[in-house]
């Protein structure tokens, strides 16, 4: 696999300054604000345009790789021959000649907003058919105290959120609760795709010894993406949906919600969490 060639990467800023009127009571002051950039990204496989998604520029090749992997279009990084974003807002992917595409691009179309990871599905049947594998038994064990510390680590490393307040984040941690990788994006699913794409391109999937934390809620599509990457534990600062919980239970994923202020809810798979005590 070949990644971005030297001198071919087109850099687009993740933030932009805009003039605003800051109103305090009845007093208005002219100043600047920093906003997270949201722009379309086209993912091309060969000569075909596969997807257009709204995202925050940065780590675009990881986003494309993570998307192809999460959608079960590719099964490993070895199926990617080249991947580059030599044109603004376009990632071009060439697959290896021997790659056996599980779902040919010619049969699918994806048009997504930054808020939705399943908008491109053509029918409820297509959505239901994209079933995730049941996770193999995991030896992951993480102490409850380490889980409590994850949101603080995530928040400290959200560089673009710190300046804009407008981005979601997804991060991977090891069983000791140490941060391994973090990605930000205006879309929740894009942040996860970037995170998984980084691991995929580094030949680190499946992520059987990693914990994933997302800054918002745990929706169905985020559970699916975690499962496709082999992550045994997904934690969210916000709430899970009913479908997310059902999918986590079906596939053997430990799912945590409302991880904040020294507490969290376990919706499935409590067995991998150590250091828990029953009330006296």
Buried (B, 14 or more C-beta within 10 A) or exposed (E): BEBBEEEEEBEBEBBEEEEEEEEEEEEEEEEEBBBBBBBEBBBBBEEEBBBBBBBBBBBBBBBBBBBBBBBBBBBEBEBBBBBBBEEEBBBBBBBEEEBEBEBEBEEBBBEBBBBBBBEBBEEEEBBEEBEBEEBEEBEBEBBEEBBBEBBEBBEEBBBBBEBBEBBBBBBBBBBEBEBBBBBBBBBBBBBBBBBBBBBBBEEBBBBBBBBBBBBBBBBBBBBBBBBBBBBBBBBBBBBBBEEBBBBBEBBBBBBBBBBBEEEBEBBBBEEBBEEEEEEE
